């Protein structure tokens, strides 16, 4: 079972943008990755860190995963895998958000998301 972490700024953004019931639904969707960490569409790879997305209606939720662990280990061995949700965007701003995530990963690394 993987560990899912949502950056505080993203939680605040979700709560501002969506109703309370819908925000809880999104959080539950995100937490489904604990049981199925290979879920989500692969968007890119920066230094072994995978950038993936989950879709909810017209929104995209971006998260980072260790590409090596996700590729090599079986479901049972993914106990120490950390999936960190870092950004959210609408479909029309998707590429700009992906480029921003890549830029932060290249310059600072995964610790650049707080």
ZIPE-V323045 format. One record per helix or strand of 3 or more residues. SS is the DSSP state (H for helix, E for strand). FROM is the first residue (numbers start at 1). TO is the last residue. If there is no record, write none. Layout:
ss;from;to
SS;FROM;TO
SS;FROM;TO
This chain:
ss;from;to
E;3;6
H;8;17
H;20;34
E;41;46
E;49;56
E;59;66
H;67;72
H;75;80
E;82;90
H;91;107
H;110;112
